[in-house]
Amino acid sequence: MGKNQKWSDELQQESRRILVDMPAEVFQFASLARRKGVILKKIEGAYGYITLQSCLDCAYKIQDLKDDSVIEEHGDVDSLISAGWAVS
């Protein structure tokens, strides 16, 4: 996808809501599905996950699905979304 492309306003708002409000059902579903956190996707096609603890710490670490390494770290949700990430 092009450098100037971004997710829809609706997806950006939903991502912001989930990562800021941290609704219990979203993180519980991820746990029940045996995921390490909520899955995120990047506009360019990458995937990763973010843990509840990362959200609680306001450290917004996006981790690799395969080896758990930190792909990116953002100081706030707006920075994460501006970098092209959204909840998958």
HELIX and SHEET records of a PDB file:
HELIX    1   1 ASP A    9  ASP A   21  1                                  13    
HELIX    2   2 ALA A   24  LEU A   32  1                                   9    
HELIX    3   3 LEU A   52  LEU A   56  1                                   5    
HELIX    4   4 VAL A   77  SER A   82  1                                   6    
SHEET    1   A 3 TYR A  47  ILE A  50  0                                        
SHEET    2   A 3 VAL A  38  LYS A  42 -1                                        
SHEET    3   A 3 TRP A  85  VAL A  87 -1                                        
SHEET    1   B 2 LYS A  61  GLN A  63  0                                        
SHEET    2   B 2 VAL A  70  GLU A  73 -1                                        
END                                                                             
